Amino acid sequence: MSLDTIIKNGSIVDGTGNPAVQSDLGIQDGKIAKIGDLSDVDASKVIDATDQVVTPGFVDLHTCLLYTSDAAD
């Protein structure tokens, strides 16, 4: 298996209220393809997310950034 991007070693928060899970996240064609141990999987791009929180799909940065920008004016 080969993926476009792997985000490895991140604390994945899925937005369900469950605790964060330390894991890897694989992306293929712009969609999450696999979550789990991806140490044996190749990818065009690998991002080390050690000590970082990965929040796939539920944080809309455009809205948050626009709101923050508007509030500053």
mmJSON file of the N, C-alpha and C atoms, coordinates in Angstrom:
{"data_MODEL":{"atom_site":{
"group_PDB":["ATOM","ATOM","ATOM","ATOM","ATOM","ATOM","ATOM","ATOM","ATOM","ATOM","ATOM","ATOM","ATOM","ATOM","ATOM","ATOM","ATOM","ATOM","ATOM","ATOM","ATOM","ATOM","ATOM","ATOM","ATOM","ATOM","ATOM","ATOM","ATOM","ATOM","ATOM","ATOM","ATOM","ATOM","ATOM","ATOM","ATOM","ATOM","ATOM","ATOM","ATOM","ATOM","ATOM","ATOM","ATOM","ATOM","ATOM","ATOM","ATOM","ATOM","ATOM","ATOM","ATOM","ATOM","ATOM","ATOM","ATOM","ATOM","ATOM","ATOM","ATOM","ATOM","ATOM","ATOM","ATOM","ATOM","ATOM","ATOM","ATOM","ATOM","ATOM","ATOM","ATOM","ATOM","ATOM","ATOM","ATOM","ATOM","ATOM","ATOM","ATOM","ATOM","ATOM","ATOM","ATOM","ATOM","ATOM","ATOM","ATOM","ATOM","ATOM","ATOM","ATOM","ATOM","ATOM","ATOM","ATOM","ATOM","ATOM","ATOM","ATOM","ATOM","ATOM","ATOM","ATOM","ATOM","ATOM","ATOM","ATOM","ATOM","ATOM","ATOM","ATOM","ATOM","ATOM","ATOM","ATOM","ATOM","ATOM","ATOM","ATOM","ATOM","ATOM","ATOM","ATOM","ATOM","ATOM","ATOM","ATOM","ATOM","ATOM","ATOM","ATOM","ATOM","ATOM","ATOM","ATOM","ATOM","ATOM","ATOM","ATOM","ATOM","ATOM","ATOM","ATOM","ATOM","ATOM","ATOM","ATOM","ATOM","ATOM","ATOM","ATOM","ATOM","ATOM","ATOM","ATOM","ATOM","ATOM","ATOM","ATOM","ATOM","ATOM","ATOM","ATOM","ATOM","ATOM","ATOM","ATOM","ATOM","ATOM","ATOM","ATOM","ATOM","ATOM","ATOM","ATOM","ATOM","ATOM","ATOM","ATOM","ATOM","ATOM","ATOM","ATOM","ATOM","ATOM","ATOM","ATOM","ATOM","ATOM","ATOM","ATOM","ATOM","ATOM","ATOM","ATOM","ATOM","ATOM","ATOM","ATOM","ATOM","ATOM","ATOM","ATOM","ATOM","ATOM","ATOM","ATOM","ATOM","ATOM","ATOM","ATOM","ATOM","ATOM","ATOM","ATOM","ATOM","ATOM"],
"id":[1,2,3,4,5,6,7,8,9,10,11,12,13,14,15,16,17,18,19,20,21,22,23,24,25,26,27,28,29,30,31,32,33,34,35,36,37,38,39,40,41,42,43,44,45,46,47,48,49,50,51,52,53,54,55,56,57,58,59,60,61,62,63,64,65,66,67,68,69,70,71,72,73,74,75,76,77,78,79,80,81,82,83,84,85,86,87,88,89,90,91,92,93,94,95,96,97,98,99,100,101,102,103,104,105,106,107,108,109,110,111,112,113,114,115,116,117,118,119,120,121,122,123,124,125,126,127,128,129,130,131,132,133,134,135,136,137,138,139,140,141,142,143,144,145,146,147,148,149,150,151,152,153,154,155,156,157,158,159,160,161,162,163,164,165,166,167,168,169,170,171,172,173,174,175,176,177,178,179,180,181,182,183,184,185,186,187,188,189,190,191,192,193,194,195,196,197,198,199,200,201,202,203,204,205,206,207,208,209,210,211,212,213,214,215,216,217,218,219],
"type_symbol":["N","C","C","N","C","C","N","C","C","N","C","C","N","C","C","N","C","C","N","C","C","N","C","C","N","C","C","N","C","C","N","C","C","N","C","C","N","C","C","N","C","C","N","C","C","N","C","C","N","C","C","N","C","C","N","C","C","N","C","C","N","C","C","N","C","C","N","C","C","N","C","C","N","C","C","N","C","C","N","C","C","N","C","C","N","C","C","N","C","C","N","C","C","N","C","C","N","C","C","N","C","C","N","C","C","N","C","C","N","C","C","N","C","C","N","C","C","N","C","C","N","C","C","N","C","C","N","C","C","N","C","C","N","C","C","N","C","C","N","C","C","N","C","C","N","C","C","N","C","C","N","C","C","N","C","C","N","C","C","N","C","C","N","C","C","N","C","C","N","C","C","N","C","C","N","C","C","N","C","C","N","C","C","N","C","C","N","C","C","N","C","C","N","C","C","N","C","C","N","C","C","N","C","C","N","C","C","N","C","C","N","C","C","N","C","C","N","C","C"],
"label_atom_id":["N","CA","C","N","CA","C","N","CA","C","N","CA","C","N","CA","C","N","CA","C","N","CA","C","N","CA","C","N","CA","C","N","CA","C","N","CA","C","N","CA","C","N","CA","C","N","CA","C","N","CA","C","N","CA","C","N","CA","C","N","CA","C","N","CA","C","N","CA","C","N","CA","C","N","CA","C","N","CA","C","N","CA","C","N","CA","C","N","CA","C","N","CA","C","N","CA","C","N","CA","C","N","CA","C","N","CA","C","N","CA","C","N","CA","C","N","CA","C","N","CA","C","N","CA","C","N","CA","C","N","CA","C","N","CA","C","N","CA","C","N","CA","C","N","CA","C","N","CA","C","N","CA","C","N","CA","C","N","CA","C","N","CA","C","N","CA","C","N","CA","C","N","CA","C","N","CA","C","N","CA","C","N","CA","C","N","CA","C","N","CA","C","N","CA","C","N","CA","C","N","CA","C","N","CA","C","N","CA","C","N","CA","C","N","CA","C","N","CA","C","N","CA","C","N","CA","C","N","CA","C","N","CA","C","N","CA","C","N","CA","C","N","CA","C","N","CA","C","N","CA","C","N","CA","C"],
"label_alt_id":[null,null,null,null,null,null,null,null,null,null,null,null,null,null,null,null,null,null,null,null,null,null,null,null,null,null,null,null,null,null,null,null,null,null,null,null,null,null,null,null,null,null,null,null,null,null,null,null,null,null,null,null,null,null,null,null,null,null,null,null,null,null,null,null,null,null,null,null,null,null,null,null,null,null,null,null,null,null,null,null,null,null,null,null,null,null,null,null,null,null,null,null,null,null,null,null,null,null,null,null,null,null,null,null,null,null,null,null,null,null,null,null,null,null,null,null,null,null,null,null,null,null,null,null,null,null,null,null,null,null,null,null,null,null,null,null,null,null,null,null,null,null,null,null,null,null,null,null,null,null,null,null,null,null,null,null,null,null,null,null,null,null,null,null,null,null,null,null,null,null,null,null,null,null,null,null,null,null,null,null,null,null,null,null,null,null,null,null,null,null,null,null,null,null,null,null,null,null,null,null,null,null,null,null,null,null,null,null,null,null,null,null,null,null,null,null,null,null,null],
"label_comp_id":["MET","MET","MET","SER","SER","SER","LEU","LEU","LEU","ASP","ASP","ASP","THR","THR","THR","ILE","ILE","ILE","ILE","ILE","ILE","LYS","LYS","LYS","ASN","ASN","ASN","GLY","GLY","GLY","SER","SER","SER","ILE","ILE","ILE","VAL","VAL","VAL","ASP","ASP","ASP","GLY","GLY","GLY","THR","THR","THR","GLY","GLY","GLY","ASN","ASN","ASN","PRO","PRO","PRO","ALA","ALA","ALA","VAL","VAL","VAL","GLN","GLN","GLN","SER","SER","SER","ASP","ASP","ASP","LEU","LEU","LEU","GLY","GLY","GLY","ILE","ILE","ILE","GLN","GLN","GLN","ASP","ASP","ASP","GLY","GLY","GLY","LYS","LYS","LYS","ILE","ILE","ILE","ALA","ALA","ALA","LYS","LYS","LYS","ILE","ILE","ILE","GLY","GLY","GLY","ASP","ASP","ASP","LEU","LEU","LEU","SER","SER","SER","ASP","ASP","ASP","VAL","VAL","VAL","ASP","ASP","ASP","ALA","ALA","ALA","SER","SER","SER","LYS","LYS","LYS","VAL","VAL","VAL","ILE","ILE","ILE","ASP","ASP","ASP","ALA","ALA","ALA","THR","THR","THR","ASP","ASP","ASP","GLN","GLN","GLN","VAL","VAL","VAL","VAL","VAL","VAL","THR","THR","THR","PRO","PRO","PRO","GLY","GLY","GLY","PHE","PHE","PHE","VAL","VAL","VAL","ASP","ASP","ASP","LEU","LEU","LEU","HIS","HIS","HIS","THR","THR","THR","CYS","CYS","CYS","LEU","LEU","LEU","LEU","LEU","LEU","TYR","TYR","TYR","THR","THR","THR","SER","SER","SER","ASP","ASP","ASP","ALA","ALA","ALA","ALA","ALA","ALA","ASP","ASP","ASP"],
"label_asym_id":["A","A","A","A","A","A","A","A","A","A","A","A","A","A","A","A","A","A","A","A","A","A","A","A","A","A","A","A","A","A","A","A","A","A","A","A","A","A","A","A","A","A","A","A","A","A","A","A","A","A","A","A","A","A","A","A","A","A","A","A","A","A","A","A","A","A","A","A","A","A","A","A","A","A","A","A","A","A","A","A","A","A","A","A","A","A","A","A","A","A","A","A","A","A","A","A","A","A","A","A","A","A","A","A","A","A","A","A","A","A","A","A","A","A","A","A","A","A","A","A","A","A","A","A","A","A","A","A","A","A","A","A","A","A","A","A","A","A","A","A","A","A","A","A","A","A","A","A","A","A","A","A","A","A","A","A","A","A","A","A","A","A","A","A","A","A","A","A","A","A","A","A","A","A","A","A","A","A","A","A","A","A","A","A","A","A","A","A","A","A","A","A","A","A","A","A","A","A","A","A","A","A","A","A","A","A","A","A","A","A","A","A","A","A","A","A","A","A","A"],
"label_entity_id":["1","1","1","1","1","1","1","1","1","1","1","1","1","1","1","1","1","1","1","1","1","1","1","1","1","1","1","1","1","1","1","1","1","1","1","1","1","1","1","1","1","1","1","1","1","1","1","1","1","1","1","1","1","1","1","1","1","1","1","1","1","1","1","1","1","1","1","1","1","1","1","1","1","1","1","1","1","1","1","1","1","1","1","1","1","1","1","1","1","1","1","1","1","1","1","1","1","1","1","1","1","1","1","1","1","1","1","1","1","1","1","1","1","1","1","1","1","1","1","1","1","1","1","1","1","1","1","1","1","1","1","1","1","1","1","1","1","1","1","1","1","1","1","1","1","1","1","1","1","1","1","1","1","1","1","1","1","1","1","1","1","1","1","1","1","1","1","1","1","1","1","1","1","1","1","1","1","1","1","1","1","1","1","1","1","1","1","1","1","1","1","1","1","1","1","1","1","1","1","1","1","1","1","1","1","1","1","1","1","1","1","1","1","1","1","1","1","1","1"],
"label_seq_id":[1,1,1,2,2,2,3,3,3,4,4,4,5,5,5,6,6,6,7,7,7,8,8,8,9,9,9,10,10,10,11,11,11,12,12,12,13,13,13,14,14,14,15,15,15,16,16,16,17,17,17,18,18,18,19,19,19,20,20,20,21,21,21,22,22,22,23,23,23,24,24,24,25,25,25,26,26,26,27,27,27,28,28,28,29,29,29,30,30,30,31,31,31,32,32,32,33,33,33,34,34,34,35,35,35,36,36,36,37,37,37,38,38,38,39,39,39,40,40,40,41,41,41,42,42,42,43,43,43,44,44,44,45,45,45,46,46,46,47,47,47,48,48,48,49,49,49,50,50,50,51,51,51,52,52,52,53,53,53,54,54,54,55,55,55,56,56,56,57,57,57,58,58,58,59,59,59,60,60,60,61,61,61,62,62,62,63,63,63,64,64,64,65,65,65,66,66,66,67,67,67,68,68,68,69,69,69,70,70,70,71,71,71,72,72,72,73,73,73],
"pdbx_PDB_ins_code":[null,null,null,null,null,null,null,null,null,null,null,null,null,null,null,null,null,null,null,null,null,null,null,null,null,null,null,null,null,null,null,null,null,null,null,null,null,null,null,null,null,null,null,null,null,null,null,null,null,null,null,null,null,null,null,null,null,null,null,null,null,null,null,null,null,null,null,null,null,null,null,null,null,null,null,null,null,null,null,null,null,null,null,null,null,null,null,null,null,null,null,null,null,null,null,null,null,null,null,null,null,null,null,null,null,null,null,null,null,null,null,null,null,null,null,null,null,null,null,null,null,null,null,null,null,null,null,null,null,null,null,null,null,null,null,null,null,null,null,null,null,null,null,null,null,null,null,null,null,null,null,null,null,null,null,null,null,null,null,null,null,null,null,null,null,null,null,null,null,null,null,null,null,null,null,null,null,null,null,null,null,null,null,null,null,null,null,null,null,null,null,null,null,null,null,null,null,null,null,null,null,null,null,null,null,null,null,null,null,null,null,null,null,null,null,null,null,null,null],
"Cartn_x":[0.847,0.0,0.888,0.503,1.198,0.158,0.471,-0.456,0.16,-0.673,-0.17,0.565,-0.045,0.512,0.278,1.282,1.123,1.461,0.556,0.822,1.082,2.338,2.697,2.887,2.631,2.891,2.048,0.91,0.072,-0.932,-1.426,-2.535,-3.809,-4.491,-5.655,-6.906,-7.584,-8.847,-9.916,-10.928,-11.91,-13.194,-13.316,-14.486,-15.679,-15.52,-16.639,-16.698,-15.677,-15.596,-14.728,-14.31,-13.407,-12.008,-11.208,-9.839,-9.018,-7.996,-7.083,-6.375,-6.046,-5.353,-4.029,-2.926,-1.619,-1.527,-1.434,-1.483,-0.964,-0.998,-0.673,-1.966,-1.971,-3.143,-2.676,-3.291,-2.912,-3.956,-3.479,-4.367,-4.094,-5.171,-5.083,-6.169,-5.801,-6.753,-7.581,-6.958,-7.62,-8.549,-8.569,-9.456,-8.654,-9.144,-8.506,-8.69,-7.573,-7.623,-7.394,-6.614,-6.285,-5.8,-6.188,-5.679,-5.141,-3.914,-3.3,-1.798,-1.139,0.309,0.628,1.189,1.523,3.03,3.768,5.231,5.744,4.963,5.379,4.774,4.155,3.479,4.296,4.42,5.126,4.167,4.726,3.931,4.821,4.216,4.952,5.412,4.606,4.915,4.643,5.585,5.42,5.579,4.605,4.619,4.735,5.75,5.918,5.119,4.086,3.204,3.455,4.663,4.997,4.72,4.054,3.672,2.672,1.966,0.968,-0.388,-1.447,-2.8,-3.263,-3.795,-4.315,-5.836,-6.531,-7.989,-8.624,-8.66,-9.157,-10.654,-11.018,-12.393,-13.377,-13.038,-14.079,-13.715,-12.491,-12.117,-12.05,-12.923,-12.95,-12.11,-10.836,-9.926,-10.374,-11.043,-11.505,-12.476,-13.414,-14.384,-13.703,-12.839,-12.154,-11.277,-10.549,-9.658,-10.452,-11.558,-12.382,-12.997,-13.484,-14.078,-13.039,-11.846,-10.775,-10.397,-10.31,-9.952,-11.017,-12.299,-13.375,-13.413,-13.141,-13.191,-12.081,-10.987,-9.861,-10.101,-11.041,-11.287,-12.068],
"Cartn_y":[-1.187,0.0,1.245,2.215,3.49,4.608,5.617,6.73,8.036,9.044,10.368,11.005,10.961,11.617,10.751,10.708,10.094,11.145,11.32,12.154,11.174,11.128,10.088,10.638,9.763,10.038,11.158,11.461,12.539,12.046,12.974,12.692,13.002,11.963,12.136,12.317,13.439,13.756,13.752,12.898,12.738,13.534,14.276,15.12,14.428,13.168,12.432,12.567,13.18,13.277,12.194,11.218,10.183,10.768,10.143,10.637,10.557,11.395,11.374,10.029,9.613,8.355,8.67,8.166,8.343,7.382,7.902,7.032,7.757,7.045,7.601,7.736,8.666,8.898,8.96,8.156,8.129,8.783,9.556,10.284,9.829,9.534,9.163,9.907,10.592,11.347,12.33,12.964,13.999,13.491,12.177,11.6,10.729,10.62,9.737,8.306,7.602,6.235,5.204,5.57,4.598,5.328,4.829,5.306,4.087,4.21,3.094,3.137,2.022,1.933,1.854,2.921,2.975,2.952,2.396,2.388,1.585,0.636,-0.173,0.306,1.493,2.02,3.17,3.206,4.291,5.438,6.652,7.83,8.845,9.638,10.701,11.773,12.016,13.033,12.464,12.663,12.207,13.408,13.612,14.722,14.129,14.551,14.079,14.995,14.445,15.228,14.927,14.492,14.225,15.47,15.301,16.394,17.372,16.941,17.773,17.063,17.832,17.283,17.289,16.173,16.032,15.959,16.876,16.964,16.838,15.636,15.479,15.693,16.632,16.732,17.507,17.914,18.595,20.01,20.448,21.83,22.572,23.554,24.35,25.598,25.529,26.655,27.914,27.766,28.954,29.755,29.075,29.745,30.315,29.532,30.001,31.211,31.146,32.256,33.495,33.31,34.453,35.094,34.271,34.777,35.56,35.001,35.671,36.977,36.947,38.148,39.229,38.851,39.811,40.415,39.583,40.031,41.046,40.962,41.858,43.256,43.373,44.679,45.636],
"Cartn_z":[0.0,0.0,0.0,-0.798,-0.834,-0.73,0.069,0.299,-0.201,-0.348,-0.724,0.445,1.629,2.818,4.046,4.907,6.224,7.273,8.222,9.396,10.526,10.999,11.962,13.371,14.335,15.756,16.345,15.771,16.285,17.313,18.111,19.025,18.265,17.795,16.932,17.782,17.553,18.224,17.137,17.301,16.223,16.408,17.502,17.687,18.31,18.705,19.293,20.811,21.407,22.857,23.473,22.658,23.146,23.351,24.212,24.417,23.127,23.047,21.903,21.836,20.612,20.373,19.686,20.222,19.599,18.423,17.192,16.021,14.788,13.667,12.356,11.57,10.62,9.784,8.336,7.466,6.062,5.187,4.219,3.306,1.874,1.148,-0.262,-1.022,-2.078,-2.909,-2.092,-1.095,-0.311,0.768,0.988,2.0,2.958,4.191,5.161,4.683,4.505,4.0,5.096,6.122,7.159,8.4,9.554,10.833,11.566,12.078,12.792,12.616,12.845,12.678,11.189,10.649,9.225,9.004,9.963,9.873,8.683,8.167,7.02,5.704,5.706,4.518,3.939,2.626,1.938,1.637,1.556,1.192,0.487,-0.378,-1.062,-0.088,0.95,1.939,3.325,4.245,5.616,6.541,7.405,8.366,9.755,10.507,11.878,12.802,13.416,14.28,15.764,16.095,17.493,18.327,19.462,20.369,19.745,18.694,18.033,18.078,17.991,17.938,16.485,16.035,14.683,14.795,14.126,14.235,12.849,12.296,10.928,10.8,9.946,9.514,10.349,11.566,12.333,12.745,12.52,12.8,11.475,11.295,10.07,10.288,9.872,10.095,9.375,8.237,7.52,8.388,9.0,9.863,11.099,11.718,12.922,12.623,11.524,11.17,10.77,10.052,9.684,10.917,11.819,13.039,13.851,13.978,14.728,14.047,12.729,11.971,12.144,12.043,12.191,13.6,14.595,15.974,16.268,15.517,15.753,15.182,14.239,13.585,14.444],
"occupancy":[1.0,1.0,1.0,1.0,1.0,1.0,1.0,1.0,1.0,1.0,1.0,1.0,1.0,1.0,1.0,1.0,1.0,1.0,1.0,1.0,1.0,1.0,1.0,1.0,1.0,1.0,1.0,1.0,1.0,1.0,1.0,1.0,1.0,1.0,1.0,1.0,1.0,1.0,1.0,1.0,1.0,1.0,1.0,1.0,1.0,1.0,1.0,1.0,1.0,1.0,1.0,1.0,1.0,1.0,1.0,1.0,1.0,1.0,1.0,1.0,1.0,1.0,1.0,1.0,1.0,1.0,1.0,1.0,1.0,1.0,1.0,1.0,1.0,1.0,1.0,1.0,1.0,1.0,1.0,1.0,1.0,1.0,1.0,1.0,1.0,1.0,1.0,1.0,1.0,1.0,1.0,1.0,1.0,1.0,1.0,1.0,1.0,1.0,1.0,1.0,1.0,1.0,1.0,1.0,1.0,1.0,1.0,1.0,1.0,1.0,1.0,1.0,1.0,1.0,1.0,1.0,1.0,1.0,1.0,1.0,1.0,1.0,1.0,1.0,1.0,1.0,1.0,1.0,1.0,1.0,1.0,1.0,1.0,1.0,1.0,1.0,1.0,1.0,1.0,1.0,1.0,1.0,1.0,1.0,1.0,1.0,1.0,1.0,1.0,1.0,1.0,1.0,1.0,1.0,1.0,1.0,1.0,1.0,1.0,1.0,1.0,1.0,1.0,1.0,1.0,1.0,1.0,1.0,1.0,1.0,1.0,1.0,1.0,1.0,1.0,1.0,1.0,1.0,1.0,1.0,1.0,1.0,1.0,1.0,1.0,1.0,1.0,1.0,1.0,1.0,1.0,1.0,1.0,1.0,1.0,1.0,1.0,1.0,1.0,1.0,1.0,1.0,1.0,1.0,1.0,1.0,1.0,1.0,1.0,1.0,1.0,1.0,1.0,1.0,1.0,1.0,1.0,1.0,1.0],
"B_iso_or_equiv":[0.0,0.0,0.0,0.0,0.0,0.0,0.0,0.0,0.0,0.0,0.0,0.0,0.0,0.0,0.0,0.0,0.0,0.0,0.0,0.0,0.0,0.0,0.0,0.0,0.0,0.0,0.0,0.0,0.0,0.0,0.0,0.0,0.0,0.0,0.0,0.0,0.0,0.0,0.0,0.0,0.0,0.0,0.0,0.0,0.0,0.0,0.0,0.0,0.0,0.0,0.0,0.0,0.0,0.0,0.0,0.0,0.0,0.0,0.0,0.0,0.0,0.0,0.0,0.0,0.0,0.0,0.0,0.0,0.0,0.0,0.0,0.0,0.0,0.0,0.0,0.0,0.0,0.0,0.0,0.0,0.0,0.0,0.0,0.0,0.0,0.0,0.0,0.0,0.0,0.0,0.0,0.0,0.0,0.0,0.0,0.0,0.0,0.0,0.0,0.0,0.0,0.0,0.0,0.0,0.0,0.0,0.0,0.0,0.0,0.0,0.0,0.0,0.0,0.0,0.0,0.0,0.0,0.0,0.0,0.0,0.0,0.0,0.0,0.0,0.0,0.0,0.0,0.0,0.0,0.0,0.0,0.0,0.0,0.0,0.0,0.0,0.0,0.0,0.0,0.0,0.0,0.0,0.0,0.0,0.0,0.0,0.0,0.0,0.0,0.0,0.0,0.0,0.0,0.0,0.0,0.0,0.0,0.0,0.0,0.0,0.0,0.0,0.0,0.0,0.0,0.0,0.0,0.0,0.0,0.0,0.0,0.0,0.0,0.0,0.0,0.0,0.0,0.0,0.0,0.0,0.0,0.0,0.0,0.0,0.0,0.0,0.0,0.0,0.0,0.0,0.0,0.0,0.0,0.0,0.0,0.0,0.0,0.0,0.0,0.0,0.0,0.0,0.0,0.0,0.0,0.0,0.0,0.0,0.0,0.0,0.0,0.0,0.0,0.0,0.0,0.0,0.0,0.0,0.0],
"pdbx_formal_charge":[null,null,null,null,null,null,null,null,null,null,null,null,null,null,null,null,null,null,null,null,null,null,null,null,null,null,null,null,null,null,null,null,null,null,null,null,null,null,null,null,null,null,null,null,null,null,null,null,null,null,null,null,null,null,null,null,null,null,null,null,null,null,null,null,null,null,null,null,null,null,null,null,null,null,null,null,null,null,null,null,null,null,null,null,null,null,null,null,null,null,null,null,null,null,null,null,null,null,null,null,null,null,null,null,null,null,null,null,null,null,null,null,null,null,null,null,null,null,null,null,null,null,null,null,null,null,null,null,null,null,null,null,null,null,null,null,null,null,null,null,null,null,null,null,null,null,null,null,null,null,null,null,null,null,null,null,null,null,null,null,null,null,null,null,null,null,null,null,null,null,null,null,null,null,null,null,null,null,null,null,null,null,null,null,null,null,null,null,null,null,null,null,null,null,null,null,null,null,null,null,null,null,null,null,null,null,null,null,null,null,null,null,null,null,null,null,null,null,null],
"auth_seq_id":[1,1,1,2,2,2,3,3,3,4,4,4,5,5,5,6,6,6,7,7,7,8,8,8,9,9,9,10,10,10,11,11,11,12,12,12,13,13,13,14,14,14,15,15,15,16,16,16,17,17,17,18,18,18,19,19,19,20,20,20,21,21,21,22,22,22,23,23,23,24,24,24,25,25,25,26,26,26,27,27,27,28,28,28,29,29,29,30,30,30,31,31,31,32,32,32,33,33,33,34,34,34,35,35,35,36,36,36,37,37,37,38,38,38,39,39,39,40,40,40,41,41,41,42,42,42,43,43,43,44,44,44,45,45,45,46,46,46,47,47,47,48,48,48,49,49,49,50,50,50,51,51,51,52,52,52,53,53,53,54,54,54,55,55,55,56,56,56,57,57,57,58,58,58,59,59,59,60,60,60,61,61,61,62,62,62,63,63,63,64,64,64,65,65,65,66,66,66,67,67,67,68,68,68,69,69,69,70,70,70,71,71,71,72,72,72,73,73,73],
"auth_comp_id":["MET","MET","MET","SER","SER","SER","LEU","LEU","LEU","ASP","ASP","ASP","THR","THR","THR","ILE","ILE","ILE","ILE","ILE","ILE","LYS","LYS","LYS","ASN","ASN","ASN","GLY","GLY","GLY","SER","SER","SER","ILE","ILE","ILE","VAL","VAL","VAL","ASP","ASP","ASP","GLY","GLY","GLY","THR","THR","THR","GLY","GLY","GLY","ASN","ASN","ASN","PRO","PRO","PRO","ALA","ALA","ALA","VAL","VAL","VAL","GLN","GLN","GLN","SER","SER","SER","ASP","ASP","ASP","LEU","LEU","LEU","GLY","GLY","GLY","ILE","ILE","ILE","GLN","GLN","GLN","ASP","ASP","ASP","GLY","GLY","GLY","LYS","LYS","LYS","ILE","ILE","ILE","ALA","ALA","ALA","LYS","LYS","LYS","ILE","ILE","ILE","GLY","GLY","GLY","ASP","ASP","ASP","LEU","LEU","LEU","SER","SER","SER","ASP","ASP","ASP","VAL","VAL","VAL","ASP","ASP","ASP","ALA","ALA","ALA","SER","SER","SER","LYS","LYS","LYS","VAL","VAL","VAL","ILE","ILE","ILE","ASP","ASP","ASP","ALA","ALA","ALA","THR","THR","THR","ASP","ASP","ASP","GLN","GLN","GLN","VAL","VAL","VAL","VAL","VAL","VAL","THR","THR","THR","PRO","PRO","PRO","GLY","GLY","GLY","PHE","PHE","PHE","VAL","VAL","VAL","ASP","ASP","ASP","LEU","LEU","LEU","HIS","HIS","HIS","THR","THR","THR","CYS","CYS","CYS","LEU","LEU","LEU","LEU","LEU","LEU","TYR","TYR","TYR","THR","THR","THR","SER","SER","SER","ASP","ASP","ASP","ALA","ALA","ALA","ALA","ALA","ALA","ASP","ASP","ASP"],
"auth_asym_id":["A","A","A","A","A","A","A","A","A","A","A","A","A","A","A","A","A","A","A","A","A","A","A","A","A","A","A","A","A","A","A","A","A","A","A","A","A","A","A","A","A","A","A","A","A","A","A","A","A","A","A","A","A","A","A","A","A","A","A","A","A","A","A","A","A","A","A","A","A","A","A","A","A","A","A","A","A","A","A","A","A","A","A","A","A","A","A","A","A","A","A","A","A","A","A","A","A","A","A","A","A","A","A","A","A","A","A","A","A","A","A","A","A","A","A","A","A","A","A","A","A","A","A","A","A","A","A","A","A","A","A","A","A","A","A","A","A","A","A","A","A","A","A","A","A","A","A","A","A","A","A","A","A","A","A","A","A","A","A","A","A","A","A","A","A","A","A","A","A","A","A","A","A","A","A","A","A","A","A","A","A","A","A","A","A","A","A","A","A","A","A","A","A","A","A","A","A","A","A","A","A","A","A","A","A","A","A","A","A","A","A","A","A","A","A","A","A","A","A"],
"auth_atom_id":["N","CA","C","N","CA","C","N","CA","C","N","CA","C","N","CA","C","N","CA","C","N","CA","C","N","CA","C","N","CA","C","N","CA","C","N","CA","C","N","CA","C","N","CA","C","N","CA","C","N","CA","C","N","CA","C","N","CA","C","N","CA","C","N","CA","C","N","CA","C","N","CA","C","N","CA","C","N","CA","C","N","CA","C","N","CA","C","N","CA","C","N","CA","C","N","CA","C","N","CA","C","N","CA","C","N","CA","C","N","CA","C","N","CA","C","N","CA","C","N","CA","C","N","CA","C","N","CA","C","N","CA","C","N","CA","C","N","CA","C","N","CA","C","N","CA","C","N","CA","C","N","CA","C","N","CA","C","N","CA","C","N","CA","C","N","CA","C","N","CA","C","N","CA","C","N","CA","C","N","CA","C","N","CA","C","N","CA","C","N","CA","C","N","CA","C","N","CA","C","N","CA","C","N","CA","C","N","CA","C","N","CA","C","N","CA","C","N","CA","C","N","CA","C","N","CA","C","N","CA","C","N","CA","C","N","CA","C","N","CA","C","N","CA","C","N","CA","C","N","CA","C","N","CA","C"],
"pdbx_PDB_model_num":[1,1,1,1,1,1,1,1,1,1,1,1,1,1,1,1,1,1,1,1,1,1,1,1,1,1,1,1,1,1,1,1,1,1,1,1,1,1,1,1,1,1,1,1,1,1,1,1,1,1,1,1,1,1,1,1,1,1,1,1,1,1,1,1,1,1,1,1,1,1,1,1,1,1,1,1,1,1,1,1,1,1,1,1,1,1,1,1,1,1,1,1,1,1,1,1,1,1,1,1,1,1,1,1,1,1,1,1,1,1,1,1,1,1,1,1,1,1,1,1,1,1,1,1,1,1,1,1,1,1,1,1,1,1,1,1,1,1,1,1,1,1,1,1,1,1,1,1,1,1,1,1,1,1,1,1,1,1,1,1,1,1,1,1,1,1,1,1,1,1,1,1,1,1,1,1,1,1,1,1,1,1,1,1,1,1,1,1,1,1,1,1,1,1,1,1,1,1,1,1,1,1,1,1,1,1,1,1,1,1,1,1,1,1,1,1,1,1,1]
}}}
